[in-house]
Amino acid sequence: MSDRPNQPQKKSEFVLETFKTIGLSLFFAFGIRTAVAQSFYVASGSMQPTLEIDDRLIVDKLSYHFQDPQRGDIVVFAASESVLTACGLPLNFRDPFIKRAIGLPGDRVEVKSGKIYVNGQQLQESYPARSPNYNWGPATVPPKSYFMLGDNRDRSCDGHFWGFVGRDRIIGKAIVRSWPLDRLGDPNANLK
């Protein structure tokens, strides 16, 4: 008996299994990217000195489904039309914004004399490049919204221009700087 008649069948089974494996791998890779974590590129200096231009971040897209953003979190969000307009960007601009959560729902926030106050208490921060050179508020953060500022306070188009970010616009929390390699790790490690 010859094995020849079975060779085309074995070859087609191999090809089919290879396509299944590749397809399943792509499905899981895409699923993880869209549901669990995603890499983002820092395109501006609005978060300096914490994040530098060209840094790459891994953003946790899952944890905010189980808990709310906390004050001090570095948050990635999709900009609304009002944010884009306030920043002078075209309405078809799709890059996400990266800012720090300062005011949580219900907080009363004010920026005055180079200091930030949340609920009447001065916010103790170690991450801004310099004190803000503007006054803002006081204003109460609406329900399901957040007040976000860049760490480079005077050079950031942030909440002091456009107000609040709705919870539904938040993509996730920056948890790891993945590039450059000499700064690999938690973007807040030295700031807490």
C-alpha positions as a Markdown table, in Angstrom:
| # | Residue | x | y | z |
|---|---|---|---|---|
| 1 | Met | 0.0 | 0.0 | 0.0 |
| 2 | Ser | 1.2 | 3.5 | -0.9 |
| 3 | Asp | 1.1 | 6.6 | 1.3 |
| 4 | Arg | 0.8 | 8.9 | -1.8 |
| 5 | Pro | -3.0 | 9.3 | -1.8 |
| 6 | Asn | -2.8 | 10.7 | 1.8 |
| 7 | Gln | -0.1 | 13.2 | 1.1 |
| 8 | Pro | -2.4 | 15.9 | -0.4 |
| 9 | Gln | -4.8 | 15.4 | 2.4 |
| 10 | Lys | -2.0 | 15.9 | 5.0 |
| 11 | Lys | -0.7 | 18.9 | 3.2 |
| 12 | Ser | -4.2 | 20.5 | 3.1 |
| 13 | Glu | -4.7 | 19.7 | 6.8 |
| 14 | Phe | -1.3 | 21.4 | 7.6 |
| 15 | Val | -2.2 | 24.5 | 5.6 |
| 16 | Leu | -5.6 | 24.7 | 7.3 |
| 17 | Glu | -4.1 | 24.3 | 10.7 |
| 18 | Thr | -1.5 | 27.0 | 9.9 |
| 19 | Phe | -4.2 | 29.4 | 8.8 |
| 20 | Lys | -6.3 | 28.6 | 12.0 |
| 21 | Thr | -3.2 | 29.3 | 14.2 |
| 22 | Ile | -2.4 | 32.5 | 12.4 |
| 23 | Gly | -6.0 | 33.6 | 12.5 |
| 24 | Leu | -6.4 | 32.8 | 16.2 |
| 25 | Ser | -3.1 | 34.6 | 17.0 |
| 26 | Leu | -4.3 | 37.7 | 15.2 |
| 27 | Phe | -7.7 | 37.6 | 16.9 |
| 28 | Phe | -6.1 | 37.4 | 20.3 |
| 29 | Ala | -3.5 | 40.1 | 19.5 |
| 30 | Phe | -6.3 | 42.4 | 18.3 |
| 31 | Gly | -8.6 | 41.5 | 21.2 |
| 32 | Ile | -5.9 | 42.3 | 23.8 |
| 33 | Arg | -5.0 | 45.6 | 22.0 |
| 34 | Thr | -8.6 | 46.7 | 22.0 |
| 35 | Ala | -9.8 | 45.4 | 25.3 |
| 36 | Val | -6.9 | 45.2 | 27.7 |
| 37 | Ala | -3.8 | 47.3 | 26.9 |
| 38 | Gln | -2.5 | 49.5 | 24.1 |
| 39 | Ser | 0.6 | 51.4 | 23.3 |
| 40 | Phe | 0.5 | 55.1 | 22.8 |
| 41 | Tyr | 3.0 | 57.7 | 21.6 |
| 42 | Val | 3.6 | 61.0 | 23.4 |
| 43 | Ala | 3.5 | 63.7 | 20.7 |
| 44 | Ser | 3.7 | 66.9 | 22.7 |
| 45 | Gly | 5.6 | 68.3 | 25.7 |
| 46 | Ser | 2.4 | 69.0 | 27.7 |
| 47 | Met | 3.3 | 66.3 | 30.3 |
| 48 | Gln | 7.0 | 67.2 | 30.7 |
| 49 | Pro | 9.0 | 66.5 | 32.8 |
| 50 | Thr | 7.1 | 63.3 | 33.6 |
| 51 | Leu | 6.7 | 62.2 | 29.9 |
| 52 | Glu | 9.0 | 63.4 | 27.1 |
| 53 | Ile | 8.2 | 63.8 | 23.5 |
| 54 | Asp | 8.5 | 60.4 | 21.7 |
| 55 | Asp | 8.0 | 58.4 | 24.9 |
| 56 | Arg | 5.9 | 55.3 | 24.4 |
| 57 | Leu | 3.3 | 54.3 | 27.0 |
| 58 | Ile | 1.4 | 51.1 | 27.7 |
| 59 | Val | -2.1 | 52.0 | 28.7 |
| 60 | Asp | -4.3 | 49.8 | 30.8 |
| 61 | Lys | -7.7 | 49.9 | 29.2 |
| 62 | Leu | -9.3 | 47.4 | 31.6 |
| 63 | Ser | -8.9 | 48.6 | 35.2 |
| 64 | Tyr | -11.2 | 51.6 | 34.7 |
| 65 | His | -14.0 | 49.2 | 34.0 |
| 66 | Phe | -13.8 | 48.2 | 37.7 |
| 67 | Gln | -12.6 | 51.3 | 39.4 |
| 68 | Asp | -12.7 | 55.0 | 38.8 |
| 69 | Pro | -9.7 | 57.2 | 37.9 |
| 70 | Gln | -7.8 | 58.5 | 41.0 |
| 71 | Arg | -6.3 | 61.9 | 41.5 |
| 72 | Gly | -2.8 | 61.8 | 40.1 |
| 73 | Asp | -3.4 | 59.1 | 37.5 |
| 74 | Ile | -2.0 | 59.7 | 34.1 |
| 75 | Val | -5.0 | 59.3 | 31.9 |
| 76 | Val | -5.4 | 58.8 | 28.2 |
| 77 | Phe | -8.7 | 60.0 | 26.6 |
| 78 | Ala | -10.4 | 60.8 | 23.4 |
| 79 | Ala | -10.8 | 64.5 | 22.9 |
| 80 | Ser | -14.3 | 65.9 | 22.3 |
| 81 | Glu | -15.0 | 68.6 | 19.6 |
| 82 | Ser | -14.9 | 71.3 | 22.3 |
| 83 | Val | -11.5 | 70.2 | 23.4 |
| 84 | Leu | -10.2 | 70.2 | 19.9 |
| 85 | Thr | -11.7 | 73.6 | 19.2 |
| 86 | Ala | -10.2 | 75.0 | 22.4 |
| 87 | Cys | -6.8 | 73.7 | 21.4 |
| 88 | Gly | -7.0 | 75.0 | 17.9 |
| 89 | Leu | -6.9 | 71.5 | 16.4 |
| 90 | Pro | -9.0 | 70.3 | 13.4 |
| 91 | Leu | -12.1 | 68.4 | 14.2 |
| 92 | Asn | -10.9 | 65.3 | 12.4 |
| 93 | Phe | -7.8 | 65.1 | 14.8 |
| 94 | Arg | -8.0 | 61.6 | 16.3 |
| 95 | Asp | -4.9 | 61.3 | 18.5 |
| 96 | Pro | -5.7 | 60.7 | 22.1 |
| 97 | Phe | -4.8 | 63.2 | 24.8 |
| 98 | Ile | -2.6 | 62.4 | 27.8 |
| 99 | Lys | -3.1 | 64.4 | 31.0 |
| 100 | Arg | -3.1 | 64.0 | 34.8 |
| 101 | Ala | -6.4 | 63.6 | 36.7 |
| 102 | Ile | -6.6 | 66.5 | 39.2 |
| 103 | Gly | -10.2 | 67.0 | 40.0 |
| 104 | Leu | -12.6 | 64.0 | 40.6 |
| 105 | Pro | -16.4 | 64.1 | 40.3 |
| 106 | Gly | -17.8 | 66.5 | 42.9 |
| 107 | Asp | -14.5 | 68.2 | 43.7 |
| 108 | Arg | -14.3 | 71.9 | 43.8 |
| 109 | Val | -11.1 | 72.9 | 42.0 |
| 110 | Glu | -9.4 | 76.3 | 41.8 |
| 111 | Val | -6.0 | 77.5 | 40.4 |
| 112 | Lys | -4.8 | 80.7 | 41.9 |
| 113 | Ser | -1.4 | 82.3 | 42.7 |
| 114 | Gly | 0.5 | 79.4 | 41.2 |
| 115 | Lys | -1.2 | 76.8 | 43.4 |
| 116 | Ile | -4.0 | 74.2 | 42.8 |
| 117 | Tyr | -6.7 | 73.8 | 45.4 |
| 118 | Val | -9.0 | 70.9 | 45.6 |
| 119 | Asn | -11.9 | 71.2 | 48.1 |
| 120 | Gly | -10.2 | 74.2 | 49.7 |
| 121 | Gln | -6.9 | 72.3 | 50.3 |
| 122 | Gln | -3.7 | 73.0 | 48.4 |
| 123 | Leu | -2.8 | 70.0 | 46.3 |
| 124 | Gln | 0.7 | 68.7 | 47.1 |
| 125 | Glu | 2.4 | 67.8 | 43.8 |
| 126 | Ser | 5.9 | 66.8 | 42.9 |
| 127 | Tyr | 5.4 | 66.4 | 39.1 |
| 128 | Pro | 4.7 | 69.8 | 37.5 |
| 129 | Ala | 7.4 | 71.4 | 35.5 |
| 130 | Arg | 6.6 | 74.7 | 37.2 |
| 131 | Ser | 3.7 | 76.3 | 39.0 |
| 132 | Pro | 0.8 | 77.4 | 36.8 |
| 133 | Asn | 1.0 | 81.1 | 35.8 |
| 134 | Tyr | -2.8 | 81.5 | 35.5 |
| 135 | Asn | -5.9 | 81.5 | 37.6 |
| 136 | Trp | -8.9 | 79.2 | 36.9 |
| 137 | Gly | -12.1 | 78.5 | 38.7 |
| 138 | Pro | -13.3 | 77.8 | 41.3 |
| 139 | Ala | -15.5 | 75.2 | 39.6 |
| 140 | Thr | -17.1 | 72.0 | 40.8 |
| 141 | Val | -16.3 | 68.9 | 38.7 |
| 142 | Pro | -19.6 | 67.6 | 37.3 |
| 143 | Pro | -20.7 | 64.0 | 38.0 |
| 144 | Lys | -19.0 | 61.4 | 35.7 |
| 145 | Ser | -16.4 | 64.0 | 34.7 |
| 146 | Tyr | -12.8 | 64.8 | 35.6 |
| 147 | Phe | -10.6 | 67.9 | 35.6 |
| 148 | Met | -7.3 | 67.2 | 33.8 |
| 149 | Leu | -4.1 | 69.2 | 33.6 |
| 150 | Gly | -0.7 | 68.6 | 31.9 |
| 151 | Asp | 2.3 | 68.5 | 34.1 |
| 152 | Asn | 3.9 | 71.2 | 32.0 |
| 153 | Arg | 1.1 | 73.5 | 33.3 |
| 154 | Asp | 1.9 | 76.7 | 31.3 |
| 155 | Arg | 2.5 | 74.8 | 28.0 |
| 156 | Ser | -0.4 | 72.4 | 28.0 |
| 157 | Cys | -3.8 | 72.7 | 26.3 |
| 158 | Asp | -5.7 | 71.1 | 29.2 |
| 159 | Gly | -8.7 | 71.6 | 31.5 |
| 160 | His | -7.9 | 75.2 | 32.2 |
| 161 | Phe | -8.7 | 75.9 | 28.6 |
| 162 | Trp | -11.6 | 73.4 | 28.0 |
| 163 | Gly | -13.0 | 72.4 | 31.4 |
| 164 | Phe | -13.9 | 68.8 | 32.1 |
| 165 | Val | -13.5 | 65.4 | 30.5 |
| 166 | Gly | -16.5 | 63.0 | 30.6 |
| 167 | Arg | -15.9 | 59.5 | 32.0 |
| 168 | Asp | -17.1 | 58.1 | 28.7 |
| 169 | Arg | -14.1 | 59.7 | 26.9 |
| 170 | Ile | -11.5 | 58.0 | 29.0 |
| 171 | Ile | -9.5 | 55.2 | 27.3 |
| 172 | Gly | -7.3 | 54.1 | 30.1 |
| 173 | Lys | -4.5 | 54.7 | 32.6 |
| 174 | Ala | -0.8 | 55.0 | 31.6 |
| 175 | Ile | 1.0 | 52.2 | 33.6 |
| 176 | Val | 4.3 | 51.6 | 31.9 |
| 177 | Arg | 6.7 | 53.7 | 29.9 |
| 178 | Ser | 8.0 | 51.2 | 27.3 |
| 179 | Trp | 10.3 | 53.5 | 25.4 |
| 180 | Pro | 13.0 | 54.7 | 25.6 |
| 181 | Leu | 14.6 | 51.7 | 27.3 |
| 182 | Asp | 16.7 | 53.9 | 29.7 |
| 183 | Arg | 13.5 | 55.2 | 31.2 |
| 184 | Leu | 11.5 | 52.0 | 31.1 |
| 185 | Gly | 9.0 | 51.6 | 33.9 |
| 186 | Asp | 6.2 | 53.3 | 35.8 |
| 187 | Pro | 6.0 | 56.9 | 34.6 |
| 188 | Asn | 5.2 | 58.0 | 38.2 |
| 189 | Ala | 7.7 | 55.9 | 40.0 |
| 190 | Asn | 9.9 | 58.8 | 41.2 |
| 191 | Leu | 7.0 | 61.1 | 41.8 |
| 192 | Lys | 4.9 | 59.4 | 44.5 |
